[in-house]
Amino acid sequence: MSASNQWEVVSKSRKQKNLEKKLSAHTEQKRIAAQLPKLEELLPAQQYMNLFGNSNNGSNNNINKASPTKSTSSNASGSGKSKTAKTTTAAPADAAKKQSKSTSTAKPKTLEQAIKKITPDDFMAQLAQIKISCPGSELRWLSSMASYLNGIICLDSDPTFSGRSAQYPCNLASPALKQAILEFLRSVGETNLEYFFYSLLDSMATELNAGQHVAGYKFVLQLIGQHWPNICSRNMAKTAMLRNSYQNRSNICLSILWAIGQGGHQSLTEGVKVWQNLMLPNLELKNFSKFVVEYIERVLNAAITLNRKSDTLLINQQEFFACFYSLNATYNNFPKELQSSLKRSANLLLQRYIASPVKHANIFLTLLRDLNSNQKQRTEVDGCVSCLLSSGADDCFKVWRMNYKKQQLPSLLLLQAIDDNWTESTKTLAESQSYHAFLYDIHNLNVELQASKRKETYIDDLQAVLKASIHITFFTLLYVALRAPPLTLRTGHTPSSCLCERNL
């Protein structure tokens, strides 16, 4: 009340109002922070203690540090004694402190040490944090997960991990960690994985170009490639452009080829497609020849040694022969071991394709036409024999009969190869009824050729090799019959064997 005995309105000053606003805002921030999940609730107890143990110890050590030395003017002799005592007691403590710090923060020297540092609990805790910070963004989860692993596995590595197994470096991870990562990858769906795979491939090349480590990226790319192999052969045009961008940087280009080839270690079809479309163009480049040659042989051998009998080669005939001829060609500038490896790969590819559900008659005729007297062609001969022993053998013999007169030299070379190289396959062929019937048919065809007015160059040789073939098939049947049980011996004298005896 004022001096005039009247009431007055007293309002708050602007300073008081601002202070109240700040207090209310601070209270609201504390309320929101209290609702967020705490780090000790997300992390396992042991990991939480390990995370903050070092910082707590460091603060305690700072508190317990000795106070500054006193002035030398107060007591010179006393200070000298105290200095010697301090140095003797502090030396072991400092050494222990340095040793514990070095063991806790020691940088791994090998990929094995780096990958073993990652535990499933660490990965799941990090993944939980990523999902909280980027809710609903699966591609961000994948990118953050790859960056997390690449940050831990920060070591230089050979671009193709030469001399290591096809599963390296993923085989260094514990089964539990690998399972945790694969479950996360499955949860985001194959569509996201496909987009992320090529995005990570690009990021890997960019980081390598900047001189950074990418072993963690390769770890993730290998996991995706070997568990979703069909992803590797998609978007090959985009991958080819990326490869061409770094053609002059062999370490980057080899890393790209290594990553894109991971699917081939689990699927032969994917491996052949990637090799033919992305690796073959680099075959004759000096820095890439060794990797490109070794990759295709490793992929073909894996399909056999791992007993992946269901892993058929699902490519069309045009793609197959383009790949086969590339492998079977002669490269004069190649070392002998690389040339031999390509020949082995050509034979493996051919046998694997014949074992697939394909039209064997078309393959047989193409291989037959390729036979000539100018070079050794054991691969083509073995392929022809395999076709004649396949499920489509009847069609192959039919095609051979139809083309016998036009393909006299190739027919002569094939018959001679069958007679001269007595292997398990040719022995099986000699015992087959279809082969005996074919020999009788070509005997009649030879008679027709002899009766023709045009002089045939190879007719005498064909007659000679036919006689030798009939001798071989007869004695093979006789040997089989003598070793057969009595019932088979009585009924084993087939019309075909009679044909053989009649033509001796």
HELIX and SHEET records of a PDB file:
HELIX    1   1 ARG A   14  GLN A   35  1                                  22    
HELIX    2   2 LEU A   39  LEU A   42  1                                   4    
HELIX    3   3 ALA A   45  ILE A   63  1                                  19    
HELIX    4   4 ALA A   76  SER A  104  1                                  29    
HELIX    5   5 LEU A  111  LYS A  116  1                                   6    
HELIX    6   6 PRO A  120  SER A  133  1                                  14    
HELIX    7   7 GLU A  138  ILE A  152  1                                  15    
HELIX    8   8 CYS A  170  LEU A  172  5                                   3    
HELIX    9   9 PRO A  175  VAL A  188  1                                  14    
HELIX   10  10 GLU A  190  ASN A  209  1                                  20    
HELIX   11  11 ALA A  215  HIS A  227  1                                  13    
HELIX   12  12 PRO A  229  ILE A  231  5                                   3    
HELIX   13  13 MET A  236  SER A  245  1                                  10    
HELIX   14  14 SER A  250  ILE A  260  1                                  11    
HELIX   15  15 GLN A  262  HIS A  265  5                                   4    
HELIX   16  16 LEU A  268  VAL A  274  1                                   7    
HELIX   17  17 TRP A  275  MET A  279  3                                   5    
HELIX   18  18 LEU A  280  ASN A  282  5                                   3    
HELIX   19  19 SER A  289  THR A  305  1                                  17    
HELIX   20  20 GLN A  317  ASN A  328  1                                  12    
HELIX   21  21 LYS A  336  ILE A  354  1                                  19    
HELIX   22  22 HIS A  360  ASP A  370  1                                  11    
HELIX   23  23 ARG A  378  LEU A  388  1                                  11    
HELIX   24  24 ALA A  393  ASN A  403  1                                  11    
HELIX   25  25 GLN A  408  ASP A  420  1                                  13    
HELIX   26  26 GLU A  424  ALA A  430  1                                   7    
HELIX   27  27 GLN A  433  ALA A  451  1                                  19    
HELIX   28  28 ILE A  459  ARG A  483  1                                  25    
HELIX   29  29 PRO A  486  THR A  491  1                                   6    
HELIX   30  30 PRO A  495  ARG A  502  1                                   8    
END                                                                             
